[in-house]
Amino acid sequence: MTTTIRFNPFQPEFHQNPYPTYEYLRREDPIHRSFLNAWVITRYEDVEAILKDTRFCVDDLPERLIQKSHYLKQGNLDPLAQTIHNWLFFLEPPSYTIARSGE
């Protein structure tokens, strides 16, 4: 059985014109699990519902980076973890809400 990758943001064709891919995903696979093991949500209504649903949370990538640092032979990922800790993408409310509103 051959698996067709529907969403690959690394393909040159996608960079030239991503809209056919987005249209296909919105129509045929609006909540798509990518080959990168990430979710690609393409409909506004779905995104809005997920963001309001308390069962979903932000991936704690900064903490995972700190944990992975323990396995490195030299150096660590702490500076990267500290940098992205305050990125809007990794914030939960109320920090997210405050950062987004600019207060």
RAUR-V676570 format. One record per helix or strand. SS is the DSSP state (~ for helix, > for strand). FROM is the first residue (numbers start at 1). TO is the last residue. If there is no record, write none. Layout:
# RAUR-V676570
SS_FROM_TO, SS_FROM_TO
This chain:
# RAUR-V676570
~_12_16, ~_19_28, >_31_33, >_39_41, ~_44_52, ~_61_69, ~_78_84, ~_88_90, ~_95_101
